[in-house]
Amino acid sequence: MSLSADQLHAISATERTCSTISLTATSIIIISFLSSPAFRKPINRLVFYASFGNIMANVATLISQSGIRAGPNSNLCQMQAFLIQWFMPADALWTFAMAFNVYLTFFRKYNSEQLRRLEWKYVVLCYGLPFIPAFLYFFIRSQSRGKVYGSAILWCWVAPSWDFLRIAVFYGPVWFVIFLTLAIYARIGNLVWRRRRQLKEAGGLDTTIDVSIPNEPPFSKVTEISITREAAITFSLPEAGPSIEQFTCAQSAHRPYSVNVHAGIAPPSQFQLEPIGSNEAPAEASQYDPHDDSTTVSVVNTAAWVYTKYAMLFFVALIVTWVPSTINRAYALAHPDRSIFGLNYASSFVLPLQGFWNSLIYIFISWRCFKSAFADLRNGSFGRSYPGAGHRRPSSGNESTRGLTA
């Protein structure tokens, strides 16, 4: 049973509305990323690269059923199908790249520079891999089935006569990548949960999430806190674990101190405070305050919670995007002569919103950056408060900041 003209019109209107929303949201990513270095964390950089694929996919979904009406052999229909086959699965690959970055930070201790060197490989993988079948489909045809690209109800894509390719080369690989992504998040989430429980059982004396040095003790009983002059406030966990800055934005430079929390064997007297602009040796605190360990635990717990919310957002975005469309495609494969309006309408709603979901994640993770940028705009000092803009932190021989911070 085919869909009625009114149903097709409703699907077309939904596709174009959702595509417009997604394009508007994606523009927020591009404008903010290019406007301020504060947004250029490695994870945000990957979302930025993925946004170009989202734009191209939305160009295709904006065409909607105009390609079908132009005819399956028309240039408009063929180009629309090519863009959908190329860029829609690329979004899942970029999501995997983001998860893989988090994995490398937790388990391989990659810093921001090492992650940046991987970006060109991610670009080749995420856009090059789906390009291969999308391009080859132009040259595949048979006498009984015709061209690969043709009418697919929602828009031009792989024709029903080639329906098995939709599962084998599109939905199958996408779900494989989704499961790999969720496996990474599950492993890291389990590790963070166990470390947080260890922190709680140790009475709040740990300053590290040890994920890769099994021969070293996981807890440090003494904390050294040094406060030095810097343009922004930065919390850095030790070498063995990620910092809050890996998942959030740098704070505004209006804060006069920076705080570095290091695990070590220093005695309690090494609680040091260095005033701004002072070249004198830091004064020693007269007494060690055990209550300061609660602040350390709070830092670790906050970093873990930020990661948890980040993983949950990607999980929801992946499920919302791909479950309805996969169910619709599986039903079409099982019943090629029948079409359910509800399933097709759900697919027309969620698939064009890929860029919107990525934008939500980007805004959520970078919310402090946006708040700081809005404040700077009101004060007429946009871009000058970012730590890297005019203030450079003095280098030291014991640099412990790692991961997704640059």
Secondary structure in CASP SS format (residue, H / E / C, confidence):
PFRMAT SS
TARGET T0000
AUTHOR 0000-0000-0000
METHOD secondary structure of the structure
MODEL  1
M C 1.00
S C 1.00
L C 1.00
S C 1.00
A H 1.00
D H 1.00
Q H 1.00
L H 1.00
H H 1.00
A H 1.00
I H 1.00
S H 1.00
A H 1.00
T H 1.00
E H 1.00
R H 1.00
T H 1.00
C H 1.00
S H 1.00
T H 1.00
I H 1.00
S H 1.00
L H 1.00
T H 1.00
A H 1.00
T H 1.00
S H 1.00
I H 1.00
I H 1.00
I H 1.00
I H 1.00
S H 1.00
F H 1.00
L H 1.00
S H 1.00
S C 1.00
P H 1.00
A H 1.00
F H 1.00
R C 1.00
K C 1.00
P H 1.00
I H 1.00
N H 1.00
R H 1.00
L H 1.00
V H 1.00
F H 1.00
Y H 1.00
A H 1.00
S H 1.00
F H 1.00
G H 1.00
N H 1.00
I H 1.00
M H 1.00
A H 1.00
N H 1.00
V H 1.00
A H 1.00
T H 1.00
L H 1.00
I H 1.00
S C 1.00
Q C 1.00
S H 1.00
G H 1.00
I H 1.00
R H 1.00
A H 1.00
G C 1.00
P C 1.00
N C 1.00
S C 1.00
N H 1.00
L H 1.00
C H 1.00
Q H 1.00
M H 1.00
Q H 1.00
A H 1.00
F H 1.00
L H 1.00
I H 1.00
Q H 1.00
W H 1.00
F H 1.00
M H 1.00
P H 1.00
A H 1.00
D H 1.00
A H 1.00
L H 1.00
W H 1.00
T H 1.00
F H 1.00
A H 1.00
M H 1.00
A H 1.00
F H 1.00
N H 1.00
V H 1.00
Y H 1.00
L H 1.00
T H 1.00
F H 1.00
F H 1.00
R C 1.00
K C 1.00
Y C 1.00
N C 1.00
S H 1.00
E H 1.00
Q H 1.00
L H 1.00
R H 1.00
R C 1.00
L C 1.00
E H 1.00
W H 1.00
K H 1.00
Y H 1.00
V H 1.00
V H 1.00
L H 1.00
C H 1.00
Y H 1.00
G H 1.00
L H 1.00
P H 1.00
F H 1.00
I H 1.00
P H 1.00
A H 1.00
F H 1.00
L H 1.00
Y H 1.00
F H 1.00
F H 1.00
I C 1.00
R E 1.00
S E 1.00
Q C 1.00
S C 1.00
R C 1.00
G E 1.00
K E 1.00
V C 1.00
Y E 1.00
G E 1.00
S E 1.00
A C 1.00
I C 1.00
L C 1.00
W C 1.00
C E 1.00
W E 1.00
V E 1.00
A C 1.00
P H 1.00
S H 1.00
W H 1.00
D H 1.00
F H 1.00
L H 1.00
R H 1.00
I H 1.00
A H 1.00
V H 1.00
F H 1.00
Y H 1.00
G H 1.00
P H 1.00
V H 1.00
W H 1.00
F H 1.00
V H 1.00
I H 1.00
F H 1.00
L H 1.00
T H 1.00
L H 1.00
A H 1.00
I H 1.00
Y H 1.00
A H 1.00
R H 1.00
I H 1.00
G H 1.00
N H 1.00
L H 1.00
V H 1.00
W H 1.00
R H 1.00
R H 1.00
R H 1.00
R H 1.00
Q H 1.00
L H 1.00
K H 1.00
E H 1.00
A C 1.00
G C 1.00
G C 1.00
L C 1.00
D C 1.00
T C 1.00
T C 1.00
I C 1.00
D C 1.00
V C 1.00
S C 1.00
I C 1.00
P C 1.00
N C 1.00
E C 1.00
P C 1.00
P C 1.00
F C 1.00
S C 1.00
K C 1.00
V E 1.00
T E 1.00
E E 1.00
I E 1.00
S E 1.00
I E 1.00
T E 1.00
R E 1.00
E C 1.00
A C 1.00
A C 1.00
I C 1.00
T C 1.00
F C 1.00
S C 1.00
L C 1.00
P C 1.00
E C 1.00
A C 1.00
G C 1.00
P C 1.00
S C 1.00
I H 1.00
E H 1.00
Q H 1.00
F C 1.00
T C 1.00
C C 1.00
A C 1.00
Q C 1.00
S C 1.00
A C 1.00
H C 1.00
R C 1.00
P C 1.00
Y E 1.00
S E 1.00
V E 1.00
N E 1.00
V E 1.00
H E 1.00
A E 1.00
G E 1.00
I C 1.00
A C 1.00
P C 1.00
P H 1.00
S H 1.00
Q H 1.00
F C 1.00
Q E 1.00
L E 1.00
E C 1.00
P C 1.00
I C 1.00
G C 1.00
S C 1.00
N C 1.00
E C 1.00
A C 1.00
P C 1.00
A E 1.00
E E 1.00
A C 1.00
S C 1.00
Q C 1.00
Y C 1.00
D C 1.00
P C 1.00
H C 1.00
D H 1.00
D H 1.00
S H 1.00
T H 1.00
T H 1.00
V H 1.00
S H 1.00
V H 1.00
V H 1.00
N H 1.00
T H 1.00
A H 1.00
A H 1.00
W H 1.00
V H 1.00
Y H 1.00
T H 1.00
K H 1.00
Y H 1.00
A H 1.00
M H 1.00
L H 1.00
F H 1.00
F H 1.00
V H 1.00
A H 1.00
L H 1.00
I H 1.00
V H 1.00
T H 1.00
W H 1.00
V H 1.00
P H 1.00
S H 1.00
T H 1.00
I H 1.00
N H 1.00
R H 1.00
A H 1.00
Y H 1.00
A H 1.00
L H 1.00
A H 1.00
H C 1.00
P C 1.00
D C 1.00
R C 1.00
S C 1.00
I C 1.00
F H 1.00
G H 1.00
L H 1.00
N H 1.00
Y H 1.00
A H 1.00
S H 1.00
S H 1.00
F H 1.00
V H 1.00
L H 1.00
P H 1.00
L H 1.00
Q H 1.00
G H 1.00
F H 1.00
W H 1.00
N H 1.00
S H 1.00
L H 1.00
I H 1.00
Y H 1.00
I H 1.00
F H 1.00
I H 1.00
S C 1.00
W H 1.00
R H 1.00
C H 1.00
F H 1.00
K H 1.00
S H 1.00
A H 1.00
F H 1.00
A H 1.00
D H 1.00
L H 1.00
R H 1.00
N H 1.00
G C 1.00
S C 1.00
F C 1.00
G C 1.00
R C 1.00
S C 1.00
Y C 1.00
P H 1.00
G H 1.00
A H 1.00
G H 1.00
H C 1.00
R C 1.00
R C 1.00
P C 1.00
S C 1.00
S C 1.00
G C 1.00
N C 1.00
E C 1.00
S C 1.00
T C 1.00
R C 1.00
G C 1.00
L C 1.00
T C 1.00
A C 1.00
END
